[in-house]
Structures are given as structure tokens and as C-alpha cells.
Amino acid sequence: MSGLDYETVARFAQQAGTLYFGAIFFAGLTYALWPSRRETFRRMSQLPLEDDHDEHV
């Protein structure tokens, strides 16, 4: 039998997927919490609370 049986490939895929998810999550968290982006996110967080002056039908 070769060294690439189902269990080996499944274990590798699980571990690689976990590492990939962790890297993407950390990159997104870093982007969101970067100090220079604080004002941008603060303004965006207030957008749903602002009144619309346009008439929507």
C-alpha cells in the first residue's frame, strides 16, 4: 500500500484547513483592529443610525 491512504490525506486536510482558517481569521482581525483604521470603522458603525434625507418609496 502507498503512504497516501484516506486517513493520512484526511488528517492532512483537517490540519491544513485549520491553519488556513486561523491565518485568514488573524489577517482579518489585524485589518479590523489596525490603529489607522479606527476612525473609518467608527464612521461606518454610525451609518445605520443616520437619518436618510432621501425619500424612499
PDB file of N, CA, C and O in Angstrom:
ATOM      1  N   MET A   1       0.833  -1.177   0.000  1.00  0.00           N
ATOM      2  CA  MET A   1       0.000   0.000   0.000  1.00  0.00           C
ATOM      3  C   MET A   1       0.884   1.251   0.000  1.00  0.00           C
ATOM      4  O   MET A   1       1.982   1.237   0.556  1.00  0.00           O
ATOM      5  N   SER A   2       0.411   2.312  -0.615  1.00  0.00           N
ATOM      6  CA  SER A   2       1.204   3.548  -0.629  1.00  0.00           C
ATOM      7  C   SER A   2       0.998   4.310   0.675  1.00  0.00           C
ATOM      8  O   SER A   2       0.121   3.966   1.468  1.00  0.00           O
ATOM      9  N   GLY A   3       1.790   5.324   0.891  1.00  0.00           N
ATOM     10  CA  GLY A   3       1.706   6.112   2.113  1.00  0.00           C
ATOM     11  C   GLY A   3       0.558   7.102   2.125  1.00  0.00           C
ATOM     12  O   GLY A   3       0.312   7.753   3.141  1.00  0.00           O
ATOM     13  N   LEU A   4      -0.153   7.225   1.005  1.00  0.00           N
ATOM     14  CA  LEU A   4      -1.251   8.189   0.922  1.00  0.00           C
ATOM     15  C   LEU A   4      -2.595   7.475   1.003  1.00  0.00           C
ATOM     16  O   LEU A   4      -3.337   7.436   0.022  1.00  0.00           O
ATOM     17  N   ASP A   5      -2.904   6.922   2.145  1.00  0.00           N
ATOM     18  CA  ASP A   5      -4.216   6.328   2.305  1.00  0.00           C
ATOM     19  C   ASP A   5      -5.207   7.401   2.765  1.00  0.00           C
ATOM     20  O   ASP A   5      -4.822   8.545   3.009  1.00  0.00           O
ATOM     21  N   TYR A   6      -6.450   7.035   2.878  1.00  0.00           N
ATOM     22  CA  TYR A   6      -7.507   8.004   3.185  1.00  0.00           C
ATOM     23  C   TYR A   6      -7.265   8.730   4.505  1.00  0.00           C
ATOM     24  O   TYR A   6      -7.427   9.947   4.584  1.00  0.00           O
ATOM     25  N   GLU A   7      -6.881   7.994   5.530  1.00  0.00           N
ATOM     26  CA  GLU A   7      -6.695   8.603   6.852  1.00  0.00           C
ATOM     27  C   GLU A   7      -5.586   9.659   6.836  1.00  0.00           C
ATOM     28  O   GLU A   7      -5.709  10.703   7.476  1.00  0.00           O
ATOM     29  N   THR A   8      -4.516   9.387   6.112  1.00  0.00           N
ATOM     30  CA  THR A   8      -3.402  10.326   6.022  1.00  0.00           C
ATOM     31  C   THR A   8      -3.823  11.607   5.314  1.00  0.00           C
ATOM     32  O   THR A   8      -3.527  12.710   5.775  1.00  0.00           O
ATOM     33  N   VAL A   9      -4.511  11.452   4.195  1.00  0.00           N
ATOM     34  CA  VAL A   9      -4.956  12.619   3.438  1.00  0.00           C
ATOM     35  C   VAL A   9      -5.991  13.403   4.229  1.00  0.00           C
ATOM     36  O   VAL A   9      -5.950  14.633   4.233  1.00  0.00           O
ATOM     37  N   ALA A  10      -6.917  12.725   4.899  1.00  0.00           N
ATOM     38  CA  ALA A  10      -7.943  13.401   5.689  1.00  0.00           C
ATOM     39  C   ALA A  10      -7.318  14.167   6.852  1.00  0.00           C
ATOM     40  O   ALA A  10      -7.711  15.299   7.132  1.00  0.00           O
ATOM     41  N   ARG A  11      -6.361  13.563   7.521  1.00  0.00           N
ATOM     42  CA  ARG A  11      -5.694  14.236   8.642  1.00  0.00           C
ATOM     43  C   ARG A  11      -4.949  15.481   8.155  1.00  0.00           C
ATOM     44  O   ARG A  11      -5.009  16.537   8.784  1.00  0.00           O
ATOM     45  N   PHE A  12      -4.246  15.342   7.025  1.00  0.00           N
ATOM     46  CA  PHE A  12      -3.527  16.490   6.467  1.00  0.00           C
ATOM     47  C   PHE A  12      -4.506  17.602   6.081  1.00  0.00           C
ATOM     48  O   PHE A  12      -4.247  18.772   6.361  1.00  0.00           O
ATOM     49  N   ALA A  13      -5.623  17.252   5.445  1.00  0.00           N
ATOM     50  CA  ALA A  13      -6.600  18.254   5.029  1.00  0.00           C
ATOM     51  C   ALA A  13      -7.207  18.966   6.232  1.00  0.00           C
ATOM     52  O   ALA A  13      -7.436  20.175   6.178  1.00  0.00           O
ATOM     53  N   GLN A  14      -7.471  18.245   7.310  1.00  0.00           N
ATOM     54  CA  GLN A  14      -8.020  18.858   8.515  1.00  0.00           C
ATOM     55  C   GLN A  14      -7.024  19.828   9.141  1.00  0.00           C
ATOM     56  O   GLN A  14      -7.386  20.941   9.522  1.00  0.00           O
ATOM     57  N   GLN A  15      -5.795  19.411   9.242  1.00  0.00           N
ATOM     58  CA  GLN A  15      -4.781  20.265   9.846  1.00  0.00           C
ATOM     59  C   GLN A  15      -4.482  21.482   8.978  1.00  0.00           C
ATOM     60  O   GLN A  15      -4.354  22.595   9.490  1.00  0.00           O
ATOM     61  N   ALA A  16      -4.370  21.277   7.671  1.00  0.00           N
ATOM     62  CA  ALA A  16      -4.099  22.393   6.770  1.00  0.00           C
ATOM     63  C   ALA A  16      -5.274  23.354   6.750  1.00  0.00           C
ATOM     64  O   ALA A  16      -5.076  24.569   6.711  1.00  0.00           O
ATOM     65  N   GLY A  17      -6.486  22.836   6.776  1.00  0.00           N
ATOM     66  CA  GLY A  17      -7.668  23.691   6.803  1.00  0.00           C
ATOM     67  C   GLY A  17      -7.744  24.524   8.068  1.00  0.00           C
ATOM     68  O   GLY A  17      -8.119  25.695   8.023  1.00  0.00           O
ATOM     69  N   THR A  18      -7.390  23.926   9.192  1.00  0.00           N
ATOM     70  CA  THR A  18      -7.382  24.661  10.455  1.00  0.00           C
ATOM     71  C   THR A  18      -6.342  25.780  10.428  1.00  0.00           C
ATOM     72  O   THR A  18      -6.613  26.896  10.870  1.00  0.00           O
ATOM     73  N   LEU A  19      -5.164  25.480   9.914  1.00  0.00           N
ATOM     74  CA  LEU A  19      -4.122  26.508   9.819  1.00  0.00           C
ATOM     75  C   LEU A  19      -4.523  27.615   8.855  1.00  0.00           C
ATOM     76  O   LEU A  19      -4.275  28.791   9.122  1.00  0.00           O
ATOM     77  N   TYR A  20      -5.142  27.245   7.734  1.00  0.00           N
ATOM     78  CA  TYR A  20      -5.598  28.228   6.752  1.00  0.00           C
ATOM     79  C   TYR A  20      -6.667  29.135   7.366  1.00  0.00           C
ATOM     80  O   TYR A  20      -6.597  30.356   7.228  1.00  0.00           O
ATOM     81  N   PHE A  21      -7.648  28.547   8.040  1.00  0.00           N
ATOM     82  CA  PHE A  21      -8.692  29.333   8.697  1.00  0.00           C
ATOM     83  C   PHE A  21      -8.088  30.266   9.739  1.00  0.00           C
ATOM     84  O   PHE A  21      -8.469  31.433   9.821  1.00  0.00           O
ATOM     85  N   GLY A  22      -7.158  29.765  10.529  1.00  0.00           N
ATOM     86  CA  GLY A  22      -6.515  30.596  11.552  1.00  0.00           C
ATOM     87  C   GLY A  22      -5.766  31.771  10.941  1.00  0.00           C
ATOM     88  O   GLY A  22      -5.811  32.880  11.473  1.00  0.00           O
ATOM     89  N   ALA A  23      -5.078  31.538   9.830  1.00  0.00           N
ATOM     90  CA  ALA A  23      -4.335  32.614   9.177  1.00  0.00           C
ATOM     91  C   ALA A  23      -5.274  33.673   8.610  1.00  0.00           C
ATOM     92  O   ALA A  23      -5.026  34.869   8.761  1.00  0.00           O
ATOM     93  N   ILE A  24      -6.354  33.237   7.956  1.00  0.00           N
ATOM     94  CA  ILE A  24      -7.317  34.185   7.400  1.00  0.00           C
ATOM     95  C   ILE A  24      -8.007  34.959   8.516  1.00  0.00           C
ATOM     96  O   ILE A  24      -8.200  36.169   8.396  1.00  0.00           O
ATOM     97  N   PHE A  25      -8.383  34.281   9.601  1.00  0.00           N
ATOM     98  CA  PHE A  25      -9.022  34.948  10.733  1.00  0.00           C
ATOM     99  C   PHE A  25      -8.087  35.986  11.344  1.00  0.00           C
ATOM    100  O   PHE A  25      -8.508  37.107  11.628  1.00  0.00           O
ATOM    101  N   PHE A  26      -6.829  35.625  11.547  1.00  0.00           N
ATOM    102  CA  PHE A  26      -5.862  36.549  12.139  1.00  0.00           C
ATOM    103  C   PHE A  26      -5.630  37.751  11.225  1.00  0.00           C
ATOM    104  O   PHE A  26      -5.495  38.875  11.708  1.00  0.00           O
ATOM    105  N   ALA A  27      -5.581  37.527   9.905  1.00  0.00           N
ATOM    106  CA  ALA A  27      -5.403  38.634   8.964  1.00  0.00           C
ATOM    107  C   ALA A  27      -6.594  39.580   9.011  1.00  0.00           C
ATOM    108  O   ALA A  27      -6.419  40.798   8.992  1.00  0.00           O
ATOM    109  N   GLY A  28      -7.797  39.035   9.072  1.00  0.00           N
ATOM    110  CA  GLY A  28      -8.991  39.879   9.162  1.00  0.00           C
ATOM    111  C   GLY A  28      -9.048  40.640  10.467  1.00  0.00           C
ATOM    112  O   GLY A  28      -9.417  41.814  10.483  1.00  0.00           O
ATOM    113  N   LEU A  29      -8.697  40.005  11.543  1.00  0.00           N
ATOM    114  CA  LEU A  29      -8.688  40.662  12.852  1.00  0.00           C
ATOM    115  C   LEU A  29      -7.649  41.777  12.891  1.00  0.00           C
ATOM    116  O   LEU A  29      -7.909  42.857  13.422  1.00  0.00           O
ATOM    117  N   THR A  30      -6.484  41.516  12.331  1.00  0.00           N
ATOM    118  CA  THR A  30      -5.442  42.536  12.271  1.00  0.00           C
ATOM    119  C   THR A  30      -5.895  43.727  11.436  1.00  0.00           C
ATOM    120  O   THR A  30      -5.683  44.877  11.820  1.00  0.00           O
ATOM    121  N   TYR A  31      -6.520  43.449  10.294  1.00  0.00           N
ATOM    122  CA  TYR A  31      -7.037  44.529   9.435  1.00  0.00           C
ATOM    123  C   TYR A  31      -8.071  45.370  10.188  1.00  0.00           C
ATOM    124  O   TYR A  31      -8.032  46.599  10.128  1.00  0.00           O
ATOM    125  N   ALA A  32      -8.981  44.724  10.886  1.00  0.00           N
ATOM    126  CA  ALA A  32     -10.061  45.442  11.560  1.00  0.00           C
ATOM    127  C   ALA A  32      -9.571  46.240  12.768  1.00  0.00           C
ATOM    128  O   ALA A  32     -10.128  47.292  13.082  1.00  0.00           O
ATOM    129  N   LEU A  33      -8.552  45.755  13.434  1.00  0.00           N
ATOM    130  CA  LEU A  33      -8.101  46.414  14.664  1.00  0.00           C
ATOM    131  C   LEU A  33      -6.865  47.289  14.468  1.00  0.00           C
ATOM    132  O   LEU A  33      -6.325  47.812  15.443  1.00  0.00           O
ATOM    133  N   TRP A  34      -6.411  47.458  13.240  1.00  0.00           N
ATOM    134  CA  TRP A  34      -5.244  48.295  12.982  1.00  0.00           C
ATOM    135  C   TRP A  34      -5.559  49.729  13.396  1.00  0.00           C
ATOM    136  O   TRP A  34      -6.609  50.246  13.016  1.00  0.00           O
ATOM    137  N   PRO A  35      -4.689  50.392  14.162  1.00  0.00           N
ATOM    138  CA  PRO A  35      -4.996  51.721  14.695  1.00  0.00           C
ATOM    139  C   PRO A  35      -5.354  52.771  13.638  1.00  0.00           C
ATOM    140  O   PRO A  35      -6.189  53.634  13.907  1.00  0.00           O
ATOM    141  N   SER A  36      -4.768  52.727  12.479  1.00  0.00           N
ATOM    142  CA  SER A  36      -5.061  53.753  11.474  1.00  0.00           C
ATOM    143  C   SER A  36      -6.455  53.588  10.876  1.00  0.00           C
ATOM    144  O   SER A  36      -6.950  54.512  10.230  1.00  0.00           O
ATOM    145  N   ARG A  37      -7.091  52.459  11.068  1.00  0.00           N
ATOM    146  CA  ARG A  37      -8.437  52.222  10.532  1.00  0.00           C
ATOM    147  C   ARG A  37      -9.534  52.517  11.549  1.00  0.00           C
ATOM    148  O   ARG A  37     -10.715  52.382  11.230  1.00  0.00           O
ATOM    149  N   ARG A  38      -9.178  52.909  12.742  1.00  0.00           N
ATOM    150  CA  ARG A  38     -10.147  53.129  13.819  1.00  0.00           C
ATOM    151  C   ARG A  38     -11.213  54.150  13.434  1.00  0.00           C
ATOM    152  O   ARG A  38     -12.404  53.902  13.626  1.00  0.00           O
ATOM    153  N   GLU A  39     -10.805  55.272  12.903  1.00  0.00           N
ATOM    154  CA  GLU A  39     -11.763  56.324  12.545  1.00  0.00           C
ATOM    155  C   GLU A  39     -12.697  55.865  11.426  1.00  0.00           C
ATOM    156  O   GLU A  39     -13.890  56.169  11.454  1.00  0.00           O
ATOM    157  N   THR A  40     -12.178  55.152  10.464  1.00  0.00           N
ATOM    158  CA  THR A  40     -13.010  54.650   9.364  1.00  0.00           C
ATOM    159  C   THR A  40     -14.092  53.714   9.887  1.00  0.00           C
ATOM    160  O   THR A  40     -15.257  53.842   9.512  1.00  0.00           O
ATOM    161  N   PHE A  41     -13.717  52.780  10.747  1.00  0.00           N
ATOM    162  CA  PHE A  41     -14.700  51.842  11.288  1.00  0.00           C
ATOM    163  C   PHE A  41     -15.671  52.542  12.231  1.00  0.00           C
ATOM    164  O   PHE A  41     -16.836  52.151  12.306  1.00  0.00           O
ATOM    165  N   ARG A  42     -15.225  53.555  12.945  1.00  0.00           N
ATOM    166  CA  ARG A  42     -16.137  54.292  13.816  1.00  0.00           C
ATOM    167  C   ARG A  42     -17.209  54.998  12.986  1.00  0.00           C
ATOM    168  O   ARG A  42     -18.389  54.969  13.335  1.00  0.00           O
ATOM    169  N   ARG A  43     -16.791  55.637  11.879  1.00  0.00           N
ATOM    170  CA  ARG A  43     -17.766  56.298  10.997  1.00  0.00           C
ATOM    171  C   ARG A  43     -18.722  55.286  10.386  1.00  0.00           C
ATOM    172  O   ARG A  43     -19.928  55.528  10.334  1.00  0.00           O
ATOM    173  N   MET A  44     -18.203  54.167   9.926  1.00  0.00           N
ATOM    174  CA  MET A  44     -19.065  53.143   9.324  1.00  0.00           C
ATOM    175  C   MET A  44     -20.053  52.571  10.327  1.00  0.00           C
ATOM    176  O   MET A  44     -21.170  52.209   9.959  1.00  0.00           O
ATOM    177  N   SER A  45     -19.652  52.485  11.593  1.00  0.00           N
ATOM    178  CA  SER A  45     -20.554  51.935  12.600  1.00  0.00           C
ATOM    179  C   SER A  45     -21.735  52.863  12.870  1.00  0.00           C
ATOM    180  O   SER A  45     -22.771  52.415  13.361  1.00  0.00           O
ATOM    181  N   GLN A  46     -21.591  54.139  12.557  1.00  0.00           N
ATOM    182  CA  GLN A  46     -22.674  55.093  12.782  1.00  0.00           C
ATOM    183  C   GLN A  46     -23.617  55.224  11.587  1.00  0.00           C
ATOM    184  O   GLN A  46     -24.682  55.827  11.722  1.00  0.00           O
ATOM    185  N   LEU A  47     -23.263  54.685  10.436  1.00  0.00           N
ATOM    186  CA  LEU A  47     -24.092  54.809   9.242  1.00  0.00           C
ATOM    187  C   LEU A  47     -25.522  54.290   9.424  1.00  0.00           C
ATOM    188  O   LEU A  47     -26.447  54.964   8.973  1.00  0.00           O
ATOM    189  N   PRO A  48     -25.756  53.152  10.046  1.00  0.00           N
ATOM    190  CA  PRO A  48     -27.145  52.691  10.194  1.00  0.00           C
ATOM    191  C   PRO A  48     -27.998  53.609  11.079  1.00  0.00           C
ATOM    192  O   PRO A  48     -29.227  53.575  11.008  1.00  0.00           O
ATOM    193  N   LEU A  49     -27.357  54.409  11.894  1.00  0.00           N
ATOM    194  CA  LEU A  49     -28.095  55.274  12.812  1.00  0.00           C
ATOM    195  C   LEU A  49     -28.412  56.644  12.234  1.00  0.00           C
ATOM    196  O   LEU A  49     -29.203  57.394  12.808  1.00  0.00           O
ATOM    197  N   GLU A  50     -27.805  56.974  11.106  1.00  0.00           N
ATOM    198  CA  GLU A  50     -28.042  58.275  10.494  1.00  0.00           C
ATOM    199  C   GLU A  50     -29.391  58.302   9.786  1.00  0.00           C
ATOM    200  O   GLU A  50     -29.852  57.289   9.259  1.00  0.00           O
ATOM    201  N   ASP A  51     -30.015  59.478   9.782  1.00  0.00           N
ATOM    202  CA  ASP A  51     -31.281  59.647   9.080  1.00  0.00           C
ATOM    203  C   ASP A  51     -31.023  59.778   7.594  1.00  0.00           C
ATOM    204  O   ASP A  51     -30.068  60.425   7.162  1.00  0.00           O
ATOM    205  N   ASP A  52     -31.895  59.149   6.821  1.00  0.00           N
ATOM    206  CA  ASP A  52     -31.850  59.313   5.375  1.00  0.00           C
ATOM    207  C   ASP A  52     -32.661  60.539   5.002  1.00  0.00           C
ATOM    208  O   ASP A  52     -33.798  60.694   5.447  1.00  0.00           O
ATOM    209  N   HIS A  53     -32.091  61.398   4.200  1.00  0.00           N
ATOM    210  CA  HIS A  53     -32.811  62.574   3.758  1.00  0.00           C
ATOM    211  C   HIS A  53     -33.513  62.331   2.423  1.00  0.00           C
ATOM    212  O   HIS A  53     -34.307  63.152   1.965  1.00  0.00           O
ATOM    213  N   ASP A  54     -33.209  61.201   1.816  1.00  0.00           N
ATOM    214  CA  ASP A  54     -33.864  60.859   0.538  1.00  0.00           C
ATOM    215  C   ASP A  54     -35.188  60.169   0.838  1.00  0.00           C
ATOM    216  O   ASP A  54     -35.326  59.436   1.818  1.00  0.00           O
ATOM    217  N   GLU A  55     -36.156  60.428  -0.036  1.00  0.00           N
ATOM    218  CA  GLU A  55     -37.446  59.757   0.080  1.00  0.00           C
ATOM    219  C   GLU A  55     -37.354  58.386  -0.575  1.00  0.00           C
ATOM    220  O   GLU A  55     -37.006  58.275  -1.751  1.00  0.00           O
ATOM    221  N   HIS A  56     -37.662  57.362   0.173  1.00  0.00           N
ATOM    222  CA  HIS A  56     -37.687  56.009  -0.387  1.00  0.00           C
ATOM    223  C   HIS A  56     -39.133  55.581  -0.519  1.00  0.00           C
ATOM    224  O   HIS A  56     -39.929  55.716   0.410  1.00  0.00           O
ATOM    225  N   VAL A  57     -39.453  55.068  -1.677  1.00  0.00           N
ATOM    226  CA  VAL A  57     -40.838  54.623  -1.902  1.00  0.00           C
ATOM    227  C   VAL A  57     -40.905  53.131  -1.808  1.00  0.00           C
ATOM    228  O   VAL A  57     -41.979  52.550  -1.965  1.00  0.00           O
TER     229      VAL A  57
END
